[in-house]
């Protein structure tokens, strides 16, 4: 087979070309930029220098564990340079949703994949950031937003394998059935999964948050070891109640998870709680979801 490529998109570490196979199938070819690894290594080295200085001279910075955070980022970005790994992630995600109409993942053409080149089925949809076009197609925006949240929780808690780069450039919408719109995902260079203990801990915390069971939240934080064991549980409980109560039963338009996280970090700092680097991809994805939901349908009731 031979390709007939045409430029389609350009990003920081790769270029994307549209093409056709000799049998007529439309495909997309993602190709790594030449000599990109030395550039990334240089930038990561600078991040380590900054992280080490912060850890050395600031007790608050040490609590944020900047060196471990940079290490987690380094693993993520280096993995992103192996397009065979991305192909495997796409294949796994496609299999996870093969019996669902929530999310469509393009097929991987393995015969043409290499560490520096990825070939997948070409998809057609409306970019999720193009709200005007979605409205032109009479897409049910409330349904679309709620399905985005459902996809997130399904990936994290049912599959324990989630697309961790869900910004608007990587998400498209199938508008063929406007009342039941489906998501289409591309770019699987950054995916995440959780240690079963973290997954269990987060699931129990989510349930406790939704039920406003602050006593349980405090106990979970202490039992997990994320808060020192000699911390007074009643004080942790009161602090979380103060942060969470103002946001319940509000539409997404009145909730900022960014501000919510800042207030949680303030509570965390008070009790000496350390940042958990393994959860950074999850937090990043949650903020992506908030941004999408706010753009699509600000009235979304996230708690429902």
C-alpha angles and dihedrals in degrees: 000000000000131000128230100201131191126182113264109163143348128214139171099278104015147028125225125214131186115225146159128233118228088256089061099254115144113233141171121228119204113196127186118238112251117258094005095135097070090051091052092046090053093050093047090051089056091050090053091052091052092045093050092049091049092049092048098050106029128057090195090054090051089057088056089054095220096179092055090046091053089047090053090049091048092056090048097050095043090051088052090063092064105080092187086063089050090050090053091049091051090049092050093048091047090052092048091057100033093112095040132085091206099085135016120203120193120248118256118230098214097185090069100039123110134165087267100037134050124191120193140161113281113242130202123210145120115281107250091230091060095086093165092060091045090054090047087059090050091240114181096245095189091053091046093051095047091049089054090057090046091052090052095051092042092054095046103040106023103034100020087215119098141179101244100190102061099152118143093264091064100046128075132178128231102220097180088108104032094186091054105031119185131211125238118198130200135176109049098182092118117047130153143203133181135233106253090244092054090045091052092045093050093046091052090047093051091051091047091049092050090049093043089235096156094168088061092047091053092047091049092052093051095043092049091059091236088115119044112268094235092060115122107251095210091058093051090047092052092047094052091046090055091052099042107038096071093058103048120107092015127125117247090256088068097043126077113190087193090062090039091055091047089055091047090051088052089055090045092052091051091056098037094249113168126222113255106224093196089065097053094096090050092050090047090052093048090054090049088053091049091053093049093046093048091050095047104038119356092187092065111136099220094186092055 
